[in-house]
Amino acid sequence: MRTSRKIRIAAIIGAVLVPTILHAESSVIASENFVAAAQEITTDSLPDLVLAFETDPMGVANYLESEIAGRAAARNYITAMLLNRQFERLGRQWKLLFADIAALSEVKEQDGGVWFPRAKDTGFLTGVLATVLASHSKEISIFARGARMPAPSPNQDTVEWLAQAAKPLSRPARSYFQRAMLAGSMRRAE
């Protein structure tokens, strides 16, 4: 399926990013293909990834959390959005993950135990986001506007600031969110 739409992205000219309005032919990327598609992001592939995320944010978050290359794919996607000055849109996308608090607090039973898969997926992606956003501190207020939340205080850690979104979750779901967020925010060994 192909859809035609205008999207603000950046055209790469040498090493300089120049904002451009492009008329993109966008094909829908299924959630399960997001990780592979985000390994190498180009100006042609970014609109497809944006559409995939906005179509199924929880599905994409699930695959990013569960795939081995998920952290790198999430980091690539978030970085591409920030380099293309899509701070506010990225904030709106992140906020989509919190649209259904009841679903985030939903308990699943497996192998005799309980867990909170959506809280875990959202926490993981939030951790990766916090790590990448920390290096774009000047633009965090624009991201916050998109996420419809107050900007962090001047000395507030980005992880701590984003963790506030999990306050409405049940205590056990919030615990899963926080552990996954810490796992997502860890930098890989270089």
C-alpha positions in Angstrom: 0.0 0.0 0.0 1.4 3.4 -0.9 0.2 6.7 0.3 1.2 10.1 -0.9 1.8 12.8 1.7 4.0 15.9 2.5 6.4 15.5 5.3 9.1 17.8 6.7 12.4 16.0 6.6 16.0 17.0 5.8 17.9 16.5 2.6 21.5 15.6 3.1 23.8 17.9 1.2 27.4 17.0 2.0 27.6 16.8 5.8 25.0 19.6 6.2 21.3 18.9 6.9 19.0 21.4 5.2 15.3 21.3 6.1 13.2 20.7 3.0 9.5 20.0 2.3 9.4 16.8 0.3 6.4 15.1 -1.3 7.1 11.5 -0.3 5.7 8.3 -1.7 5.4 6.4 1.5 5.0 2.7 1.9 3.7 1.3 5.1 6.3 -0.5 7.2 4.8 -3.2 9.4 5.7 -3.0 13.1 7.6 -6.2 12.9 9.8 -4.7 10.2 10.6 -1.5 12.0 13.8 -2.7 13.7 15.3 -3.9 10.4 14.2 -0.7 8.5 15.7 1.6 11.2 19.2 0.1 11.0 20.1 2.6 8.2 17.8 5.6 7.9 17.8 7.8 4.8 15.7 10.8 3.8 13.7 8.3 1.7 13.1 5.8 4.5 12.3 8.3 7.4 8.8 9.1 6.3 7.9 5.4 6.2 9.3 4.9 9.7 7.3 7.9 11.0 4.1 6.5 9.5 4.8 3.1 11.0 5.4 4.5 14.4 2.3 6.8 14.3 0.1 3.9 13.0 1.1 1.4 15.7 3.2 3.0 18.4 2.7 0.1 20.9 3.5 -2.5 18.2 6.7 -0.7 17.3 7.6 -0.2 21.0 7.1 -4.0 21.5 9.5 -4.9 18.7 12.1 -2.3 19.7 12.1 -3.8 23.2 12.1 -7.5 22.2 14.6 -7.5 19.3 18.3 -7.8 19.9 18.9 -4.8 17.6 16.0 -2.9 19.1 18.0 -0.4 21.1 20.2 0.5 18.2 17.1 0.9 15.9 15.4 3.1 18.5 18.5 5.2 18.9 18.8 5.6 15.1 15.1 6.5 14.7 15.2 9.1 17.6 18.4 10.6 16.3 17.1 10.9 12.8 14.0 12.7 14.1 16.1 15.1 16.1 18.6 15.8 13.3 15.6 16.6 11.1 14.3 19.1 13.7 11.2 17.0 14.5 11.4 17.6 18.3 7.7 18.4 18.7 6.5 15.6 16.5 8.7 13.1 18.4 7.2 14.4 21.7 3.7 13.7 20.2 4.8 10.3 19.2 6.1 9.5 22.6 2.9 10.7 24.2 1.0 8.2 22.0 2.5 5.5 24.1 0.7 6.8 27.2 -2.7 7.3 25.5 -4.2 4.3 27.3 -3.0 4.1 30.9 -5.3 1.1 31.5 -3.6 -0.8 28.7 -0.1 0.1 30.1 -1.2 -1.3 33.5 -2.6 -4.4 32.0 -1.3 -7.6 33.7 -0.3 -10.7 31.6 0.2 -14.1 33.1 2.9 -16.3 31.7 4.8 -19.3 33.1 3.2 -18.9 36.5 4.1 -15.3 36.9 2.7 -11.9 36.1 4.2 -9.1 34.1 3.3 -5.8 32.4 4.4 -6.1 28.8 3.2 -2.7 27.6 4.7 -0.8 30.6 7.9 -2.7 29.9 7.9 -1.8 26.2 7.1 1.9 26.9 9.7 2.1 29.6 12.4 0.6 27.4 11.7 3.1 24.6 11.5 6.0 27.1 15.0 5.0 28.4 16.5 5.1 24.9 14.7 8.4 24.2 16.1 9.9 27.5 19.7 9.0 26.5 19.4 10.5 23.1 17.5 13.6 24.3 20.1 14.3 26.9 22.5 15.4 24.1 19.9 17.8 22.7 19.2 19.7 25.9 18.5 23.0 24.1 15.6 21.4 22.2 14.0 19.5 25.1 11.4 22.3 25.6 10.2 21.8 22.1 9.9 18.0 22.7 8.0 18.8 25.9 5.5 21.0 24.1 4.8 18.1 21.7 4.5 15.7 24.6 2.2 18.2 26.4 4.2 18.2 29.6 6.2 20.9 31.4 9.9 21.1 30.4 12.4 19.7 32.9 13.8 22.0 35.6 17.3 23.3 34.7 19.3 20.6 36.6 16.8 17.7 36.3 18.1 14.5 34.7 16.3 13.6 31.5 15.5 10.0 32.7 14.0 11.3 35.9 12.0 13.9 34.0 10.5 11.4 31.5 9.8 8.9 34.3 7.2 11.2 35.6 4.9 10.1 32.8 4.6 6.7 34.5 3.1 8.2 37.7 -0.5 7.2 36.7 0.4 3.6 36.3 -0.3 1.0 39.0 2.6 0.5 41.3 3.6 -2.9 39.8 3.3 -1.6 36.2 5.4 1.5 37.2 8.0 -0.8 38.6 8.2 -2.7 35.2 8.3 0.6 33.4 11.2 2.0 35.5 13.3 -1.2 35.3 12.9 -1.3 31.5 13.6 2.5 31.2 16.9 2.0 33.0 17.7 -0.9 30.7 16.9 1.2 27.7 18.9 4.2 28.9 22.1 2.2 29.3 24.7 3.0 26.7 26.2 0.0 25.0 29.8 -0.8 25.4 31.9 0.7 22.6 
